[in-house]
Amino acid sequence: MRQKLVAGNWKMHGSREMTDALLKQLLAARLPTAAMLVCPPFPYLQQAASSLQGSGVLLGAQDCAANESGAYTGEVAATMLADLGVSHVLLGHSERRQYQQETDALVLQKAQQALAAGLKPVICVGETLAEREAGQTEQVVLRQAQAILQGLTAQQLQQVIFAYEPVWAIGTGLTATPQQAQDVHALLRSAVAEVSPQLAETMLLLYGGSVKPDNAASLFAMTDIDGGLIGGASLDADQFLAIGYAAE
Ligand SMILES: O=C[C@H](O)COP(=O)(O)O
């Protein structure tokens, strides 16, 4: 049985005040039995780490560098994140693929760095609206996933999580129907099963894209959906908690 995971991606939102208030509100409530992960922007990771210490709420980053260390101005190494108490890192989010031109090869390189530092990479995959309308959903999602599945060892893959995020559903209020999401998750799980049937049983596959308290339960009820990657709704502690409870 896979333990569900609900991850909040704050994207480029927040301040010290907001980080303090949101995490206080989260920790004052009964925490969901599903694992909860928050991914604030880099400058607030240390503050979040100290607020979350001993709480059981996990801390993630939104990206890491593709190199171990060196003259890479502006980059943040996976080892630095691990040093701060970060356990997970989002990689290949569609906003990075789109605005920073991140390729499948780069995402794999970042995943290697994350794993070497002991972090769990959350690899984001998903098709654009044009790709879905052109009937290319499976092809795009499999290409993005295969770069990871073929580039890492079976042992490394035990630490990997995939997040399926149809680009057309991100921040738009349009959500994939539970069945649309399940179809892609089943496809992903069968691709994982080709590497190792045992790995396919244990690997977490999250859904992301306009997940809200009112649609979370129906998505999380699907066989191959093991939780969510939440954007907008993770900036509101009540909504984030409600989504967590929907994953129980
Ligand atoms: O990483 C999170 C996703 O991009 C979903 O964002 P959203 O919940 O605001 O649609």
The ligand as a MOL file (V3000), in Angstrom:
LIG
                    3D

  0  0  0     0  0            999 V3000
M  V30 BEGIN CTAB
M  V30 COUNTS 10 9 0 0 0
M  V30 BEGIN ATOM
M  V30 1 O 3.2820 22.5040 -9.2270 0
M  V30 2 C 2.0720 22.7110 -9.1860 0
M  V30 3 C 1.2960 22.7770 -10.4000 0
M  V30 4 O 1.9220 23.5260 -11.3710 0
M  V30 5 C -0.1620 23.0480 -10.2230 0
M  V30 6 O -0.4430 24.4020 -10.0110 0
M  V30 7 P -1.9650 24.8460 -9.7100 0
M  V30 8 O -2.4590 23.9580 -8.6120 0
M  V30 9 O -1.8890 26.2810 -9.3420 0
M  V30 10 O -2.7260 24.5820 -11.0010 0
M  V30 END ATOM
M  V30 BEGIN BOND
M  V30 1 2 1 2
M  V30 2 1 2 3
M  V30 3 1 3 4
M  V30 4 1 3 5
M  V30 5 1 5 6
M  V30 6 1 6 7
M  V30 7 2 7 8
M  V30 8 1 7 9
M  V30 9 1 7 10
M  V30 END BOND
M  V30 END CTAB
M  END
